[in-house]
């Protein structure tokens, strides 16, 4: 089934609104990751001590964002 454009824009707005509620470190890590910046470079830019920690931070930030989106009242309206 086709998804109406309105729903896509609502979903984008919700995702962006939640993204902007993340801490600045999480925002930066996820932006770099989404731009396909290599983990080594993200580690250096963020001042992290290891690749493992960098990957863990990226994972935790992404999980936090997903949880915030799912907890938002607008999410239920978009998925039902």
N, C-alpha and C positions, 0 to 999 in steps of 0.2 A: 504494500500500500504506500502511496505517496505521503510524505510528511509535509504538512503545510508549512510555508515559509515562516509564518508567525511563530509556530512552535519552535522552529530552529533558532529564531532570534531570541525567544524567551529562554531557551536552554543556554544559548551563548551568554545572555545577560546574567543568568543565575550562576553559571560557571565563573564568569569574570568577577561578579560580585564576591563570591566566596574566595576566589584567588586573591583578591585585593585585601581580604581579611587575614590571610596568612601573614606570618612574620616576614620581615624583609629578607632574611636569610633563605627561607623556604622559597619565596618568590624568585630570588636570584638563581638558586640551584635549579628550580624547575624550568625557568626561562632558558638557562644555558643548556640544560638537557634537551628541551624541545627544539633548540636550534642545532642539535646534533653535535655540540661541542664535546670533544673527547673527555672521558672521566679524569684523565691526568691533568688536563687544562682546567677543568672545573675545580679539582682538588687544589691546584695552585692559586687560582683566582679567589677561592673562598678561604684559603689559608688552612685547609684541613691537613691532618698529619698522614693520612693514608688513603689509598684507593678504596679499601674496604669500608672505612668510615664515610667516605664520600658517597659510595653506593647506598650505605645504610641511611644516611641523611636524605638522599633523594627518595628512597623508598618510603621513609617515615613521612616526609613532606607530602608525597603523593597520596599516601593513605589518609593523612589528615584532611587533605583537600576533598577526597572522595567522601569521607565521613561527614564533613561539613555540608557538602552538596546534598547528600542523602538525608541529613537531618533538617534541612531547610523545608519550610512548609510548601514552597513552590515546586519542589521536586516531585511530590506526590501528585500534584495537578498535572505535571508534564508526563508522568509515566502511566496515568490512568486514563 
